């Protein structure tokens, strides 16, 4: 199996080199590639990426910023692996946890694995950030009658072809809710694996806001209202 690690990057000159160094240093249980999408960065990020030299690394560039969802869509289109996982360049997530996500797949216990962040005073951006995250996750559990622990986690590991079939349209952070809503609508329940996490603050470039939480709730409601794939409308059956 080959794993495609997808890294959306936007103005991460201070962190992207270290993020890639950490990801490339991990001992993975399978072959990997890292697909970096420079989402229209206007700082020194493009020059830093141009100087990176590793056969496992490929860089794709957007001419202008299009949002995280759009960057992941481009990365998925370029992915060559059978499985994929998203890794942000902000150093909030530890790539050493990726083999933990792979373990249930390699052991045949899961197809989709989510990294479950354990928030604490040393790792959470703020009280309201954690409450908002848990509120969105609780909404998904209620709407789809399931129990997942962390909807907004960046660490979502799944088959590349499955992600492509979801046809994610959200261009920004709403893609996290759309991915989860579409998986749950198909009755695909993610396997949770605990991971480490260190949130950065606004001064360090934290971009997500309460508006993203409202957007996530709207997306989850929209996906819950849609018919499950493969369900034939009653009127169609009557016409046969």
Rosetta blueprint (number, residue, H / E / L):
1 X L
2 X E
3 X E
4 X E
5 X E
6 X E
7 X E
8 X E
9 X E
10 X L
11 X L
12 X L
13 X L
14 X L
15 X L
16 X H
17 X H
18 X H
19 X H
20 X H
21 X H
22 X H
23 X H
24 X H
25 X H
26 X L
27 X L
28 X L
29 X L
30 X L
31 X E
32 X E
33 X E
34 X E
35 X E
36 X E
37 X E
38 X E
39 X E
40 X L
41 X L
42 X L
43 X L
44 X L
45 X H
46 X H
47 X H
48 X H
49 X H
50 X H
51 X H
52 X L
53 X L
54 X L
55 X L
56 X L
57 X E
58 X E
59 X E
60 X E
61 X E
62 X E
63 X L
64 X L
65 X L
66 X L
67 X L
68 X H
69 X H
70 X H
71 X H
72 X H
73 X H
74 X H
75 X H
76 X H
77 X H
78 X H
79 X L
80 X L
81 X L
82 X L
83 X E
84 X E
85 X E
86 X E
87 X L
88 X L
89 X L
90 X L
91 X L
92 X L
93 X E
94 X L
95 X H
96 X H
97 X H
98 X H
99 X H
100 X H
101 X H
102 X H
103 X H
104 X H
105 X H
106 X H
107 X L
108 X L
109 X L
110 X L
111 X L
112 X L
113 X E
114 X E
115 X E
116 X E
117 X E
118 X L
119 X L
120 X L
121 X L
122 X L
123 X L
124 X L
125 X L
126 X L
127 X H
128 X H
129 X H
130 X H
131 X H
132 X H
133 X H
134 X H
135 X H
136 X H
137 X H
138 X H
139 X H
140 X H
141 X H
142 X H
143 X H
144 X H
145 X L
146 X L
147 X L
148 X L
149 X L
150 X L
151 X L
152 X L
153 X L
154 X L
155 X L
156 X E
157 X E
158 X E
159 X E
160 X H
161 X H
162 X H
163 X H
164 X H
165 X H
166 X H
167 X L
168 X L
169 X L
170 X L
171 X L
172 X L
173 X L
174 X L
175 X H
176 X H
177 X H
178 X H
179 X H
180 X H
181 X H
182 X H
183 X H
184 X H
185 X H
186 X L
187 X L
188 X L
189 X L
190 X L
191 X E
192 X E
193 X E
194 X E
195 X E
196 X L
197 X E
198 X L
199 X L
200 X L
201 X L
202 X H
203 X H
204 X H
205 X L
206 X L
207 X L
208 X L
209 X L
210 X H
211 X H
212 X H
213 X H
214 X H
215 X H
216 X H
217 X H
218 X H
219 X H
220 X H
221 X H
222 X H
223 X H
224 X H
225 X H
226 X L
227 X L
228 X L
229 X L
230 X L
231 X L
232 X L
233 X L
234 X H
235 X H
236 X H
237 X H
238 X H
239 X H
240 X L
